[in-house]
């Protein structure tokens, strides 16, 4: 499903080149649950952003569902992101002035989904994610856990095949983080491909496949024994 071949990402910082990703070769099958761990600056988020088509490699090839997406135009990459990939971030990235329901609905609106179909999907997710009674609340009127549930609902409203989660529990207390992980792992159990960046070894080791990154390279790739 996801295939990275010789991926490099180099940033120019002043007169120096920073190699954020070095010769990454990685294959991820449909439905895999994979965690990405490593120290700060190891390239975890850069790798996730590249897989999510939020960034482009300096060299190498990225194939998604068998198609080369490396050289797609910005507009084409945006379409692929919208149709196939959902994002969950540490700091939620909700639109402050919009209600919970409107935040969830936004990807459908941008995709031109008819109003009746939008309402049906949003109403179902409000129920599925335990947000009944909070749908008209703005993000500043919600708890951290509720905001993250809104963010996950927004990430899944287009029914993507891939969810990318960057430190999804990093801004939450332990109990709330556990609730969020239960939701994400439920999505993984339903067949969604889940890639999770985390600094928390306890969370990272829950995945069925674990990558460890150091200095822009993958130094370990472990699968849970069946």
Kinemage of the C-alpha trace (Angstrom):
@kinemage 1
@onewidth
@group {chain A} dominant
@subgroup {mainchain}
@vectorlist {calphas} color= white
{ca unk a 1} P 0.000 0.000 0.000
{ca unk a 2} L 2.786 2.448 1.008
{ca unk a 3} L 6.216 2.045 -0.542
{ca unk a 4} L 9.146 4.420 -0.016
{ca unk a 5} L 12.263 3.852 -2.127
{ca unk a 6} L 15.520 5.697 -1.414
{ca unk a 7} L 13.719 8.615 0.207
{ca unk a 8} L 15.815 11.563 1.312
{ca unk a 9} L 14.757 14.916 2.723
{ca unk a 10} L 17.324 17.671 2.937
{ca unk a 11} L 16.670 21.132 4.381
{ca unk a 12} L 18.899 24.133 3.795
{ca unk a 13} L 19.503 25.987 7.076
{ca unk a 14} L 21.727 28.975 6.442
{ca unk a 15} L 24.821 27.649 4.719
{ca unk a 16} L 24.308 24.114 6.058
{ca unk a 17} L 22.354 21.160 4.746
{ca unk a 18} L 20.332 19.196 7.292
{ca unk a 19} L 19.556 15.603 6.306
{ca unk a 20} L 16.191 15.010 7.953
{ca unk a 21} L 15.650 11.664 6.154
{ca unk a 22} L 18.437 9.446 4.825
{ca unk a 23} L 17.844 6.703 2.245
{ca unk a 24} L 14.530 5.477 3.648
{ca unk a 25} L 13.271 2.201 2.181
{ca unk a 26} L 9.963 1.174 3.713
{ca unk a 27} L 6.943 -0.908 2.760
{ca unk a 28} L 3.705 -0.766 4.769
{ca unk a 29} L 0.853 -3.118 3.972
{ca unk a 30} L -2.843 -2.284 4.069
{ca unk a 31} L -4.243 -2.549 7.591
{ca unk a 32} L -0.897 -2.455 9.414
{ca unk a 33} L -0.619 -0.759 12.811
{ca unk a 34} L 2.827 0.778 12.991
{ca unk a 35} L 4.494 3.039 15.550
{ca unk a 36} L 7.448 5.314 14.807
{ca unk a 37} L 9.717 6.114 17.747
{ca unk a 38} L 13.054 7.812 18.300
{ca unk a 39} L 14.636 10.879 19.908
{ca unk a 40} L 13.677 14.440 18.996
{ca unk a 41} L 15.135 15.398 15.642
{ca unk a 42} L 15.332 11.801 14.433
{ca unk a 43} L 12.996 12.431 11.477
{ca unk a 44} L 9.775 10.893 12.802
{ca unk a 45} L 7.457 13.788 12.007
{ca unk a 46} L 9.255 14.527 8.737
{ca unk a 47} L 8.604 10.944 7.646
{ca unk a 48} L 4.948 11.181 8.662
{ca unk a 49} L 4.507 14.492 6.822
{ca unk a 50} L 6.065 13.027 3.704
{ca unk a 51} L 3.809 9.962 3.804
{ca unk a 52} L 0.872 12.328 4.322
{ca unk a 53} L 1.851 14.361 1.251
{ca unk a 54} L 2.357 17.462 3.373
{ca unk a 55} L 5.999 17.509 2.260
{ca unk a 56} L 7.998 16.280 -0.724
{ca unk a 57} L 11.199 14.218 -0.731
{ca unk a 58} L 14.459 15.709 -1.983
{ca unk a 59} L 15.158 12.366 -3.657
{ca unk a 60} L 13.530 8.948 -3.975
{ca unk a 61} L 10.121 7.586 -4.939
{ca unk a 62} L 6.899 7.377 -2.945
{ca unk a 63} L 4.239 4.947 -4.152
{ca unk a 64} L 0.754 4.874 -2.639
{ca unk a 65} L -1.674 2.114 -3.652
{ca unk a 66} L 0.700 1.211 -6.461
{ca unk a 67} L 0.820 4.694 -7.978
{ca unk a 68} L 3.830 7.022 -7.945
{ca unk a 69} L 2.689 10.132 -6.064
{ca unk a 70} L 6.140 11.730 -5.844
{ca unk a 71} L 5.746 14.079 -8.764
{ca unk a 72} L 2.062 14.895 -8.519
{ca unk a 73} L 1.096 18.561 -8.645
{ca unk a 74} L 0.045 20.299 -5.433
{ca unk a 75} L -3.578 20.044 -6.542
{ca unk a 76} L -3.284 16.324 -7.308
{ca unk a 77} L -1.565 15.640 -3.988
{ca unk a 78} L -4.320 17.544 -2.165
{ca unk a 79} L -6.918 15.323 -3.840
{ca unk a 80} L -5.069 12.153 -2.809
{ca unk a 81} L -4.737 13.453 0.769
{ca unk a 82} L -8.425 14.276 0.914
{ca unk a 83} L -9.527 10.893 -0.414
{ca unk a 84} L -7.074 8.511 1.248
{ca unk a 85} L -5.359 10.038 4.291
{ca unk a 86} L -6.582 11.334 7.656
{ca unk a 87} L -4.419 13.296 10.108
{ca unk a 88} L -4.475 13.489 13.903
{ca unk a 89} L -2.099 15.938 15.606
{ca unk a 90} L -0.925 16.577 19.157
{ca unk a 91} L -2.439 20.072 19.266
{ca unk a 92} L -5.702 19.152 17.505
{ca unk a 93} L -5.558 21.902 14.811
{ca unk a 94} L -9.280 22.556 15.063
{ca unk a 95} L -10.710 25.811 13.690
{ca unk a 96} L -11.511 27.901 16.809
{ca unk a 97} L -14.594 29.694 15.479
{ca unk a 98} L -16.311 26.524 14.245
{ca unk a 99} L -18.425 24.163 16.331
{ca unk a 100} L -17.397 20.556 16.878
{ca unk a 101} L -19.853 19.420 14.196
{ca unk a 102} L -18.643 22.047 11.729
{ca unk a 103} L -14.999 21.046 12.295
{ca unk a 104} L -15.892 17.423 11.582
{ca unk a 105} L -17.905 18.408 8.516
{ca unk a 106} L -15.200 20.592 6.943
{ca unk a 107} L -13.428 17.910 4.826
{ca unk a 108} L -16.791 16.851 3.388
{ca unk a 109} L -17.627 20.458 2.562
{ca unk a 110} L -14.290 20.955 0.813
{ca unk a 111} L -14.826 17.729 -1.138
{ca unk a 112} L -18.227 18.906 -2.381
{ca unk a 113} L -20.233 16.185 -0.634
{ca unk a 114} L -23.991 17.006 -0.709
{ca unk a 115} L -25.456 18.563 2.448
{ca unk a 116} L -27.759 15.662 3.340
{ca unk a 117} L -24.899 13.170 3.081
{ca unk a 118} L -22.653 15.450 5.130
{ca unk a 119} L -25.224 15.647 7.914
{ca unk a 120} L -25.718 11.881 8.001
{ca unk a 121} L -21.987 11.194 8.312
{ca unk a 122} L -21.357 13.916 10.901
{ca unk a 123} L -24.345 12.904 13.033
{ca unk a 124} L -23.116 9.304 13.077
{ca unk a 125} L -19.598 10.286 14.079
{ca unk a 126} L -20.931 12.542 16.846
{ca unk a 127} L -22.588 9.451 18.308
{ca unk a 128} L -19.700 7.060 17.577
{ca unk a 129} L -17.140 9.294 19.286
{ca unk a 130} L -19.221 10.111 22.354
{ca unk a 131} L -19.741 13.768 21.469
{ca unk a 132} L -23.528 13.913 21.800
{ca unk a 133} L -24.449 17.206 23.442
{ca unk a 134} L -21.141 18.772 22.447
{ca unk a 135} L -21.731 19.143 18.713
{ca unk a 136} L -22.508 22.894 18.935
{ca unk a 137} L -19.578 23.653 21.246
{ca unk a 138} L -16.498 25.461 19.942
{ca unk a 139} L -13.057 23.938 20.661
{ca unk a 140} L -12.437 26.308 23.592
{ca unk a 141} L -15.593 24.933 25.220
{ca unk a 142} L -14.366 21.330 25.035
{ca unk a 143} L -11.935 19.333 27.153
{ca unk a 144} L -8.653 18.139 25.646
{ca unk a 145} L -10.026 14.638 25.205
{ca unk a 146} L -13.171 15.937 23.525
{ca unk a 147} L -11.100 18.100 21.177
{ca unk a 148} L -8.990 15.121 20.191
{ca unk a 149} L -12.118 13.051 19.586
{ca unk a 150} L -13.400 15.817 17.311
{ca unk a 151} L -10.037 15.793 15.537
{ca unk a 152} L -10.174 12.016 15.029
{ca unk a 153} L -13.771 12.247 13.802
{ca unk a 154} L -12.680 14.911 11.311
{ca unk a 155} L -9.773 12.688 10.233
{ca unk a 156} L -12.099 9.758 9.548
{ca unk a 157} L -15.134 11.543 8.076
{ca unk a 158} L -13.880 10.986 4.506
{ca unk a 159} L -13.406 7.291 5.345
{ca unk a 160} L -9.659 7.270 4.526
{ca unk a 161} L -7.638 4.084 4.246
{ca unk a 162} L -4.681 5.597 6.169
{ca unk a 163} L -4.618 7.482 9.491
{ca unk a 164} L -1.432 9.356 10.435
{ca unk a 165} L -1.249 10.301 14.120
{ca unk a 166} L 1.570 12.571 15.326
{ca unk a 167} L 1.863 12.399 19.138
{ca unk a 168} L -1.941 12.114 19.506
{ca unk a 169} L -1.740 11.668 23.304
{ca unk a 170} L 1.118 14.112 23.906
{ca unk a 171} L -1.163 16.903 25.127
{ca unk a 172} L -3.463 14.709 27.219
{ca unk a 173} L -3.421 13.196 30.691
{ca unk a 174} L -2.855 9.452 30.987
{ca unk a 175} L -6.513 8.434 31.345
{ca unk a 176} L -7.668 10.623 28.449
{ca unk a 177} L -4.750 9.439 26.357
{ca unk a 178} L -5.869 5.869 26.950
{ca unk a 179} L -9.350 6.741 25.684
{ca unk a 180} L -7.861 8.264 22.519
{ca unk a 181} L -5.649 5.215 21.961
{ca unk a 182} L -8.670 2.940 22.307
{ca unk a 183} L -10.391 4.903 19.529
{ca unk a 184} L -7.346 4.804 17.241
{ca unk a 185} L -6.775 1.106 17.859
{ca unk a 186} L -10.435 0.456 17.140
{ca unk a 187} L -9.907 2.077 13.739
{ca unk a 188} L -6.843 -0.102 13.183
{ca unk a 189} L -8.842 -3.196 14.111
{ca unk a 190} L -11.436 -2.230 11.495
{ca unk a 191} L -8.780 -2.403 8.761
{ca unk a 192} L -7.532 1.172 8.605
{ca unk a 193} L -3.742 1.514 8.219
{ca unk a 194} L -2.519 3.369 11.328
{ca unk a 195} L 0.881 5.090 11.586
{ca unk a 196} L 1.571 6.562 15.009
{ca unk a 197} L 4.491 8.810 15.999
{ca unk a 198} L 5.110 8.820 19.742
{ca unk a 199} L 7.766 9.560 22.356
{ca unk a 200} L 5.978 7.269 24.822
{ca unk a 201} L 7.480 3.739 24.710
{ca unk a 202} L 4.427 2.289 26.451
{ca unk a 203} L 2.192 3.542 23.646
{ca unk a 204} L 4.684 2.738 20.907
{ca unk a 205} L 5.042 -0.878 21.975
{ca unk a 206} L 1.300 -1.452 21.622
{ca unk a 207} L 1.667 -1.403 17.830
{ca unk a 208} L 2.041 -4.648 15.890
{ca unk a 209} L 5.046 -3.177 14.080
{ca unk a 210} L 7.575 -0.751 15.546
{ca unk a 211} L 10.092 1.462 13.743
{ca unk a 212} L 12.909 3.243 15.529
{ca unk a 213} L 14.585 6.212 13.894
{ca unk a 214} L 17.912 7.902 14.632
{ca unk a 215} L 19.452 10.787 12.664
{ca unk a 216} L 17.002 10.490 9.788
{ca unk a 217} L 17.375 6.758 9.253
{ca unk a 218} L 15.441 3.663 10.296
{ca unk a 219} L 17.655 1.668 12.670
{ca unk a 220} L 15.117 -0.939 13.787
{ca unk a 221} L 11.973 -2.471 12.295
{ca unk a 222} L 10.323 -4.987 14.598
{ca unk a 223} L 7.109 -6.945 14.192
{ca unk a 224} L 5.188 -8.385 17.125
{ca unk a 225} L 5.380 -12.154 17.217
{ca unk a 226} L 2.037 -13.770 16.447
